[in-house]
Amino acid sequence: MQGILYEEPSIWLFMLVTIILGGWTAWMTGRAIALTWRPLWQLPLYILILGLFVRFIHFALFEGTLLSPYYYVVDTLFLIVFAVVGYRYTRTTQMTTQYRWLYERAGPLTWRPRQGSEGSAG
């Protein structure tokens, strides 16, 4: 996997910087976008910038390549996954708590209309 997903000599450096630090930051970015009721299309704009910071950490701390388009895309794809999951989880919680008479949780990332709520909205 070295050379495909990460350029450092150990996968643990990739896990620490991209998955743990970057993933947590991306999750919180997705959560912030959802909490402020912004649309999902705004999320990739923030994640593209976050991907640059993750590349900089690889470069500054672990002698990675700063301007590597390939590894930037790899890091950013992981970050997008974390951000979208964080967004959907938070939005599902919002919809099922603030509109609990209309929606119920259908899974960790989805919601559905409650039974009988279609006709009762008046």
C-alpha positions in Angstrom: 0.0 0.0 0.0 3.0 2.3 0.5 3.2 4.4 -2.6 -0.5 4.0 -3.4 -2.2 5.6 -0.4 0.7 7.2 1.4 4.3 8.1 0.8 5.7 7.9 4.3 7.7 4.9 5.4 5.0 3.7 7.8 1.2 3.4 7.4 0.9 4.7 11.0 1.9 8.2 9.9 -0.7 8.2 7.3 -3.3 6.9 9.8 -2.3 9.6 12.3 -2.3 12.6 10.0 -4.9 11.8 7.4 -7.3 9.4 9.1 -7.3 10.6 12.8 -6.3 14.3 12.7 -7.7 15.1 9.2 -10.7 12.8 9.5 -11.7 14.3 12.9 -11.4 17.8 11.5 -13.3 16.8 8.4 -16.1 15.3 10.5 -16.3 18.5 12.6 -16.4 20.5 9.4 -19.3 18.5 8.1 -21.0 18.8 11.5 -20.5 22.6 11.4 -22.0 22.9 8.0 -25.0 20.8 9.0 -25.5 22.7 12.3 -25.7 26.0 10.5 -28.3 24.5 8.0 -26.0 25.1 5.0 -26.4 22.9 1.9 -24.2 19.9 1.3 -22.7 21.5 -1.9 -20.7 23.9 0.3 -18.9 21.1 2.1 -16.4 20.2 -0.7 -15.2 23.8 -0.8 -14.0 23.6 2.8 -12.6 20.1 2.4 -10.5 21.1 -0.5 -8.8 23.7 1.7 -8.5 21.2 4.6 -6.7 18.8 2.2 -4.0 21.5 1.7 -3.5 21.7 5.4 -3.2 17.9 5.7 -0.6 17.9 2.9 1.3 20.6 4.8 1.3 18.6 8.0 2.7 15.6 6.0 5.4 17.9 4.5 6.3 19.8 7.7 6.4 17.0 10.2 7.2 13.8 8.2 9.1 15.0 5.1 6.3 14.3 2.7 5.9 16.0 -0.7 4.1 19.3 -0.3 3.0 19.8 -3.9 2.0 16.3 -4.8 -1.3 16.3 -6.7 -1.7 12.5 -6.4 -1.4 12.4 -2.6 -3.4 15.6 -2.3 -6.3 13.8 -4.1 -5.9 10.7 -1.9 -5.9 12.7 1.3 -8.8 14.8 0.2 -11.0 11.8 -0.8 -10.6 10.4 2.7 -11.5 13.8 4.1 -14.6 14.1 1.9 -15.9 10.7 3.1 -15.4 11.7 6.8 -17.0 15.1 6.2 -20.1 13.8 4.3 -20.7 11.1 7.0 -20.4 13.8 9.7 -22.8 16.0 7.8 -25.4 13.3 7.3 -25.2 12.1 10.9 -25.7 15.6 12.2 -28.5 16.4 9.8 -30.3 13.2 10.7 -30.0 14.1 14.3 -31.3 17.6 13.6 -34.3 16.4 11.5 -35.3 13.7 14.0 -35.0 15.9 17.1 -36.3 19.3 15.9 -39.1 17.8 13.8 -39.8 14.6 15.8 -43.5 14.8 15.0 -42.7 14.5 11.3 -39.6 12.3 11.0 -38.1 9.3 12.6 -34.6 7.9 12.3 -34.3 5.2 9.6 -30.6 4.6 10.2 -27.5 6.5 11.4 -27.5 8.6 8.3 -31.1 8.7 7.1 -34.6 9.6 8.3 -38.1 8.9 7.0 -41.5 10.4 7.6 -43.4 9.1 10.6 -46.4 6.9 10.0 -49.5 9.0 9.9 -47.7 12.3 9.8 -48.6 13.0 6.1 -52.2 13.9 6.8 -51.8 15.5 10.2 -49.8 18.5 9.1 -53.0 20.2 8.0 
